[in-house]
Amino acid sequence: MTELAPPSPPDVIPVEASAAPGTIQRRARGFLALFFVAIGLFTLKTFLPALLWGCVFAISLWPLYRYTEQRFGRSEWLPVAFTLAVTLIFLIPLSLVGVKIADETQSVLRWIDDVRNNGIAMPEWVHHLPVASTQVTNWWQNNLTSPQRLSHLLHSVDIAHSMQMTKQLGSQVARRGTLFAFSLLTLFFLLKDGEYVIHKCLVGSHRLFGEQGENVAKQMVSSVHGTLAGLVLVGLGEGAIMAAAYISTGAPQPLLFGMLTAVAAMIPFLAWPTIAFISLLLLAKGSMIGAIIVMALGSVVIFVADHFIRPALIGGSTKMPFLWVLLGILGGAETWGLLGLFLGPAIMAALHLLWTLWTAETPEEAQSEGEF
């Protein structure tokens, strides 16, 4: 009788093969997380600017909020008070500008009617121009003093196109108002739960990127604080100085143009066209000395702010060269609009820190570069 052979022992699974399911699961979880992050960002793409503005407001106000909380104690009404303060900071100037524009509309309409009937009288300063006085005089007489030419120019405006632009402007105002409301709502909840949010962000950053992830986050927060001081506060200071100059030289609507100059001055070199425009208005009124004063003072103010004050405030808070700061501001404004004034420097600050860490020759140098 034939003896049956014993069954062969089961195959021994290698350690690498037994670990494969765990590796596959980790990768699957990673891809699933990335998928939900991507689809979440796509879902919120319309409201992402509002959420980012809320984060910028919260980061900018957090030191003052913490000081107020420590000074007067924790209160449920404190986030409400800060949110209302931010709302008023934006709405009061916009309301004043809107009221001023409404008041000036009648004056503009009367001026247009007068120009259509009588033309634009040539100011006296044209005859006293040091160069090209004859050419400017002839051009003004041929084009601006003739009511027929100006009437044809005014009638050439497409009324239907103007109505369409008005409707688009109204829809844009409604959309911007909705996004601003969501920004304020985001600000309220970030202030209310700020400590919890900061703790969770630091834990997640440290878990994903280690100690350097926390340093990158601190660098980006410092860049937002530096941008607030270097762009917003310096721009408001430039606007206040130029508003005083507009008042003293008799420029039209000095407060309105002062606010416009302050907003334009928040972006480096953008205040130049505004100040040049005010100088031209003063020239049109016949005040050549006032135009020279405004242009000279504006040039000095812009030069000092852009070359000395802003580099010290923004670059000093992040240990970043001014070229990186300038590229972040201009590139961010070009890509993201006004939000890019804060996002651009924050992104460049993170890149600068990563660059210094990657190019450090010793671990001690990398550690010193990453400390704040």
C-alpha positions as CSV (number, residue, x, y, z in Angstrom):
1,M,0.0,0.0,0.0
2,T,1.4,3.3,-1.0
3,E,2.1,5.7,1.9
4,L,0.6,9.1,1.4
5,A,3.0,12.0,1.5
6,P,2.5,14.5,4.4
7,P,0.9,17.8,3.5
8,S,3.4,20.5,2.7
9,P,3.7,23.3,5.3
10,P,2.0,26.6,4.3
11,D,4.2,29.1,2.6
12,V,5.9,31.6,4.9
13,I,4.8,35.1,4.0
14,P,7.7,37.5,3.9
15,V,7.8,40.4,6.3
16,E,7.7,42.9,3.4
17,A,4.6,41.3,1.9
18,S,2.8,41.3,5.3
19,A,3.5,45.0,5.6
20,A,2.1,45.8,2.2
21,P,-1.6,46.0,3.2
22,G,-0.7,48.6,5.9
23,T,1.3,50.6,3.3
24,I,-1.5,50.5,0.8
25,Q,-4.0,51.6,3.4
26,R,-1.8,54.6,4.4
27,R,-1.5,55.6,0.8
28,A,-5.2,55.2,0.3
29,R,-6.0,57.3,3.3
30,G,-3.6,60.0,2.0
31,F,-5.2,60.0,-1.4
32,L,-8.6,60.1,0.1
33,A,-7.7,63.0,2.3
34,L,-6.2,64.9,-0.6
35,F,-9.4,64.1,-2.6
36,F,-11.6,65.6,0.0
37,V,-9.4,68.6,0.5
38,A,-9.4,69.3,-3.2
39,I,-13.2,68.8,-3.6
40,G,-13.7,70.9,-0.5
41,L,-11.7,73.8,-1.9
42,F,-13.5,73.5,-5.2
43,T,-16.8,73.7,-3.4
44,L,-15.8,76.8,-1.5
45,K,-13.9,78.4,-4.3
46,T,-16.4,81.3,-4.5
47,F,-16.0,82.0,-0.7
48,L,-12.3,81.4,-0.4
49,P,-11.4,85.1,-0.7
50,A,-13.9,85.9,2.0
51,L,-12.5,83.2,4.3
52,L,-8.9,84.4,3.6
53,W,-9.9,88.0,4.3
54,G,-11.4,86.8,7.6
55,C,-8.1,85.0,8.5
56,V,-6.1,88.2,7.6
57,F,-8.3,90.3,9.8
58,A,-8.0,87.8,12.7
59,I,-4.2,87.5,12.4
60,S,-3.9,91.3,12.2
61,L,-6.2,91.9,15.3
62,W,-5.1,89.0,17.4
63,P,-2.4,90.8,19.4
64,L,-4.7,93.7,20.2
65,Y,-7.5,91.2,21.0
66,R,-5.3,89.2,23.4
67,Y,-4.2,92.4,25.1
68,T,-7.8,93.6,25.5
69,E,-8.8,90.2,26.8
70,Q,-6.0,90.2,29.4
71,R,-6.7,93.8,30.4
72,F,-10.5,93.6,30.8
73,G,-11.1,89.8,31.1
74,R,-12.7,87.2,28.8
75,S,-16.1,88.2,27.6
76,E,-18.6,86.7,25.1
77,W,-19.2,90.3,23.8
78,L,-15.5,91.0,23.0
79,P,-15.5,89.2,19.6
80,V,-18.7,91.0,18.7
81,A,-17.2,94.4,19.6
82,F,-14.1,93.7,17.5
83,T,-16.2,92.5,14.6
84,L,-18.4,95.6,14.8
85,A,-15.3,97.8,15.0
86,V,-13.9,96.3,11.8
87,T,-17.3,96.7,10.1
88,L,-17.4,100.4,11.0
89,I,-13.8,101.0,9.9
90,F,-14.8,99.9,6.4
91,L,-18.4,101.1,6.2
92,I,-18.0,104.7,7.5
93,P,-15.4,105.8,4.8
94,L,-17.4,104.0,2.1
95,S,-20.6,105.7,3.3
96,L,-18.9,109.1,3.4
97,V,-17.6,108.6,-0.2
98,G,-21.0,107.5,-1.4
99,V,-22.7,110.5,0.2
100,K,-20.0,112.8,-1.3
101,I,-20.4,111.2,-4.8
102,A,-24.2,111.7,-4.6
103,D,-23.8,115.3,-3.6
104,E,-21.3,115.9,-6.4
105,T,-23.5,114.3,-9.0
106,Q,-25.7,117.3,-9.4
107,S,-22.6,119.6,-9.7
108,V,-21.1,117.3,-12.3
109,L,-24.4,117.3,-14.3
110,R,-24.6,121.1,-14.2
111,W,-20.9,121.3,-15.3
112,I,-21.5,119.0,-18.2
113,D,-24.5,121.1,-19.3
114,D,-22.5,124.3,-19.0
115,V,-19.6,122.7,-21.0
116,R,-22.0,121.5,-23.7
117,N,-23.4,125.1,-24.1
118,N,-20.3,127.2,-23.5
119,G,-17.2,125.0,-23.8
120,I,-14.3,125.0,-21.4
121,A,-12.6,128.3,-20.9
122,M,-8.9,128.3,-21.3
123,P,-7.1,129.0,-17.9
124,E,-4.5,131.8,-17.6
125,W,-1.6,129.4,-16.8
126,V,-1.6,128.0,-20.3
127,H,-0.2,131.3,-21.7
128,H,2.6,131.2,-19.1
129,L,3.8,127.7,-19.9
130,P,7.6,127.7,-20.3
131,V,7.5,125.4,-23.3
132,A,4.9,124.6,-26.0
133,S,2.6,127.4,-24.9
134,T,1.5,128.2,-28.5
135,Q,0.7,124.5,-29.3
136,V,-1.3,124.0,-26.1
137,T,-3.2,127.2,-26.7
138,N,-4.1,126.2,-30.3
139,W,-5.2,122.7,-29.2
140,W,-7.3,124.0,-26.4
141,Q,-9.0,126.6,-28.6
142,N,-9.7,124.0,-31.4
143,N,-11.0,121.2,-29.1
144,L,-12.2,122.5,-25.7
145,T,-13.5,126.0,-26.2
146,S,-15.8,124.9,-29.0
147,P,-19.3,123.9,-27.7
148,Q,-20.0,122.0,-30.9
149,R,-17.0,119.7,-30.6
150,L,-17.6,119.1,-26.9
151,S,-21.3,118.4,-27.5
152,H,-20.4,115.9,-30.2
153,L,-18.0,114.2,-27.9
154,L,-20.6,114.0,-25.1
155,H,-23.3,112.7,-27.4
156,S,-20.9,110.0,-28.7
157,V,-21.1,108.1,-25.4
158,D,-23.1,104.9,-25.8
159,I,-26.0,105.2,-23.4
160,A,-26.9,101.5,-23.7
161,H,-23.4,100.5,-22.9
162,S,-23.4,102.9,-19.9
163,M,-26.6,101.3,-18.6
164,Q,-25.1,97.8,-18.9
165,M,-22.0,98.9,-17.0
166,T,-24.3,100.3,-14.3
167,K,-26.1,97.0,-13.9
168,Q,-22.8,95.1,-13.8
169,L,-21.5,97.6,-11.2
170,G,-24.7,96.9,-9.1
171,S,-24.2,93.2,-9.2
172,Q,-20.6,93.5,-8.3
173,V,-21.4,95.7,-5.3
174,A,-24.0,93.1,-4.1
175,R,-21.5,90.2,-4.5
176,R,-18.7,92.1,-2.7
177,G,-21.1,93.0,0.1
178,T,-22.0,89.3,0.5
179,L,-18.3,88.3,0.6
180,F,-17.6,91.0,3.1
181,A,-20.3,89.7,5.4
182,F,-18.8,86.2,5.2
183,S,-15.4,87.7,6.0
184,L,-16.8,89.4,9.1
185,L,-18.5,86.1,10.1
186,T,-15.2,84.3,9.7
187,L,-13.5,87.0,11.8
188,F,-16.0,86.6,14.6
189,F,-15.6,82.8,14.9
190,L,-11.8,83.0,14.6
191,L,-11.6,85.6,17.5
192,K,-14.2,83.6,19.6
193,D,-12.3,80.3,19.2
194,G,-8.9,81.7,18.5
195,E,-6.9,79.8,21.1
196,Y,-8.4,76.5,20.1
197,V,-7.8,77.1,16.4
198,I,-4.2,78.1,17.0
199,H,-3.6,75.0,19.2
200,K,-5.0,72.7,16.5
201,C,-3.1,74.4,13.7
202,L,0.2,74.0,15.6
203,V,-0.5,70.4,16.4
204,G,-1.3,69.6,12.8
205,S,1.7,71.6,11.5
206,H,4.0,69.8,13.9
207,R,2.6,66.4,13.1
208,L,2.9,66.9,9.3
209,F,6.1,68.9,9.0
210,G,7.8,68.7,12.4
211,E,9.3,71.7,14.2
212,Q,10.1,73.6,11.0
213,G,6.4,73.6,10.0
214,E,5.7,75.6,13.2
215,N,8.5,78.0,12.3
216,V,7.1,78.5,8.7
217,A,3.6,79.3,10.2
218,K,5.1,81.8,12.6
219,Q,7.1,83.4,9.7
220,M,3.9,83.8,7.7
221,V,2.0,85.3,10.6
222,S,4.9,87.8,11.2
223,S,4.7,88.8,7.6
224,V,1.0,89.6,7.9
225,H,1.7,91.8,10.9
226,G,4.6,93.5,9.1
227,T,2.4,94.0,6.0
228,L,-0.3,95.6,8.1
229,A,2.1,98.1,9.5
230,G,4.1,98.6,6.4
231,L,1.3,98.9,3.9
232,V,-1.9,99.8,5.6
233,L,-0.7,102.1,8.4
234,V,2.0,103.7,6.3
235,G,-0.5,104.2,3.5
236,L,-3.0,105.9,5.9
237,G,-0.2,108.1,7.1
238,E,0.7,109.2,3.6
239,G,-3.0,109.9,2.9
240,A,-3.3,112.0,6.0
241,I,-0.2,114.1,5.1
242,M,-1.3,114.6,1.5
243,A,-4.9,115.5,2.6
244,A,-3.4,118.3,4.7
245,A,-1.4,119.4,1.6
246,Y,-4.6,119.3,-0.5
247,I,-6.5,121.4,2.0
248,S,-3.7,124.0,2.3
249,T,-3.2,124.4,-1.5
250,G,-7.0,124.6,-2.2
251,A,-7.3,121.3,-4.1
252,P,-10.9,120.2,-4.9
253,Q,-12.4,117.7,-2.6
254,P,-9.3,117.3,-0.4
255,L,-10.7,114.8,2.0
256,L,-12.1,112.5,-0.7
257,F,-8.8,112.7,-2.6
258,G,-6.9,112.2,0.6
259,M,-8.7,108.9,1.2
260,L,-8.1,107.9,-2.4
261,T,-4.4,108.7,-2.0
262,A,-4.3,106.6,1.2
263,V,-5.8,103.6,-0.5
264,A,-3.4,104.0,-3.5
265,A,-0.4,104.5,-1.3
266,M,-0.9,101.0,0.3
267,I,0.6,99.6,-2.9
268,P,4.2,100.8,-3.5
269,F,4.6,103.4,-6.2
270,L,0.8,103.5,-6.9
271,A,0.3,106.9,-5.1
272,W,2.3,108.7,-7.9
273,P,-0.6,108.8,-10.4
274,T,-3.0,110.0,-7.8
275,I,-0.8,112.9,-6.7
276,A,0.0,113.8,-10.3
277,F,-3.7,113.9,-11.0
278,I,-4.3,116.3,-8.1
279,S,-1.5,118.5,-9.3
280,L,-3.1,118.6,-12.8
281,L,-6.4,119.6,-11.2
282,L,-4.6,122.5,-9.4
283,L,-3.0,123.5,-12.6
284,A,-6.4,123.5,-14.3
285,K,-7.6,125.9,-11.5
286,G,-4.7,128.2,-12.2
287,S,-2.7,127.4,-9.1
288,M,0.7,126.5,-10.4
289,I,2.4,127.0,-7.0
290,G,-0.1,124.7,-5.3
291,A,0.5,122.1,-8.0
292,I,4.3,122.3,-7.5
293,I,3.9,122.0,-3.7
294,V,1.7,119.0,-3.9
295,M,3.9,117.2,-6.4
296,A,7.1,118.0,-4.5
297,L,5.7,117.0,-1.1
298,G,4.1,113.9,-2.5
299,S,7.4,112.8,-4.1
300,V,9.3,113.2,-0.8
301,V,6.6,111.4,1.2
302,I,6.5,108.5,-1.3
303,F,10.3,108.2,-1.5
304,V,10.8,108.1,2.2
305,A,7.9,105.7,2.8
306,D,8.8,103.2,0.0
307,H,12.6,103.3,0.6
308,F,13.0,103.6,4.3
309,I,9.9,103.0,6.4
310,R,8.3,100.1,4.6
311,P,11.5,98.0,4.2
312,A,12.1,98.4,8.0
313,L,8.6,97.5,9.0
314,I,8.0,94.6,6.7
315,G,11.4,93.1,6.2
316,G,12.4,93.7,9.8
317,S,9.5,91.6,11.2
318,T,10.4,88.6,8.9
319,K,14.2,89.1,8.5
320,M,13.5,89.2,4.7
321,P,15.3,91.3,2.1
322,F,13.3,94.2,0.7
323,L,13.5,92.7,-2.8
324,W,11.6,89.6,-1.6
325,V,9.1,91.9,0.1
326,L,8.5,94.0,-3.0
327,L,8.1,90.9,-5.2
328,G,5.6,89.5,-2.8
329,I,3.6,92.7,-2.7
330,L,3.5,93.4,-6.4
331,G,3.2,89.8,-7.4
332,G,0.5,89.1,-4.9
333,A,-1.5,92.2,-5.9
334,E,-1.2,91.2,-9.6
335,T,-2.4,87.6,-8.9
336,W,-4.8,88.0,-6.0
337,G,-5.9,91.6,-6.1
338,L,-6.0,93.5,-2.7
339,L,-5.9,90.2,-0.9
340,G,-2.5,89.6,-2.5
341,L,-1.1,92.5,-0.5
342,F,-1.1,90.1,2.5
343,L,-0.9,86.7,0.8
344,G,2.1,87.7,-1.4
345,P,4.5,88.7,1.4
346,A,3.3,85.7,3.5
347,I,4.1,83.3,0.7
348,M,7.5,84.9,0.0
349,A,8.3,84.9,3.8
350,A,7.7,81.1,3.8
351,L,9.8,80.6,0.7
352,H,12.6,82.8,2.2
353,L,12.6,80.7,5.4
354,L,12.7,77.4,3.5
355,W,15.5,78.8,1.3
356,T,17.6,79.7,4.3
357,L,16.9,76.3,5.9
358,W,17.8,74.4,2.8
359,T,21.0,76.4,2.2
360,A,22.2,76.3,5.8
361,E,25.7,74.6,6.0
362,T,25.4,73.3,9.5
363,P,22.5,72.1,11.7
364,E,23.3,74.9,14.2
365,E,22.9,77.5,11.4
366,A,19.6,76.0,10.3
367,Q,18.3,76.1,13.9
368,S,19.4,79.8,14.3
369,E,17.7,80.7,11.0
370,G,14.5,79.0,12.0
371,E,14.2,80.7,15.4
372,F,11.9,83.7,16.0
